[in-house]
Amino acid sequence: MLSSWRRWNKILHRDIGYVSVALIVVYGVSGLAINHIADWNPNYAVSKEFIHVEPFVSASRDSIIVEALEKLQLSEKPKNFFRPDPETAQLFFQNKTYSIDLPTGNVLVESTTRRPVLYQMNQLHVNAPKGIWTYIADLFALSMIFMGISGLFMLKGKTGLAGRGKWLVGVGALIPLLYWIFFSASF
Amino acid sequence: MKYSVVLLLVLTLLVTAGEQKKYGKPLTLKEKTLISTILAHPEKFAGKRVQVEGTIVGVCEKRGCWINIAGDKEFESLRFKVEDGVIVFPMEIKGHHVIAEGIVSVKKVSKEDLIKQGEQHAKEEGTTFDPSTVKGDRTIIQLNGEGAIVTE
């Protein structure tokens, strides 16, 4: 009876592990990427370039657009236009924004490009798609819980849970516990 | 013949209509409120659900957790803020049109907190922040976002 239980534990641990490998990689890689969000943008490569043109003389919306297209040598019309303040005009193109300081002619050109693969991984990690992905992610989370618990009972003897396993499990549990006790003020 | 004209009209509308994407909860209100009206009388709208529309002129670069919506009057915009992860706005929607619904939040923020926020924001965006630009306390008006429809 016991060996049968262990046999099924091994089979399920192994096969759920195979099915989960791809998602473990997705969540692991994007976890690393998102974890350092304060230091970089994990989703987009944003390039900022400064250029200089002659100061603007136009005052109205339409004439600023015409003057900007001419000075910036752009043939495509902007998708939209905005003036956040009297001295600034913004022209929006697909994935590119020109922010013009009208009195000086200083222009900030911001271009954004999605980081291939990583963007998609991150979107799945933060459940941006919602809908059915919510249930897939839930299922994956439950699988991980099962993998963790079933992993405890994979081996018997000195290397099993009754042997060195219990100490290593204890160390693993202490890491979040001690962090929570000593650094809970920063939570 | 009559049906052909109607069909052609419908097809034309479908082709010319911009691609639409929904974010968050479905919109519930029938009437829109002008951003200029909210900014002019924020105390009247504090805590109330409103629906606004305009051009998206800014997107949270790293988390997609807010968008800035241009007002109907020049030099005005309103931030539509969502909790991290509830809605994730992609940066590609900058310059697109949005109809957005949420609860108006009006908060008075102290000079010290504004400086802290500015420094934090600069750190996150990789830009610089000059604390001397903060002259005093400010009233921050924003929409606590619930749902939005973005049209290209």
Interface residues (C-beta under 8 A of the other chain):
Chain A: I37 A38 N41 P42 N43 Y44 V46 P78 K79 N80 F82 R83 P84 D85 P86 Q90 F92 F93 Q94 N95 T97 T112 R114 Q123 V126 N127 A128
Chain B: T55 V57 E61 K62 R63 G64 A70 E74 F75 S77 G85 V88 M91 E92 K94 G95 H96 H97 K123 E124
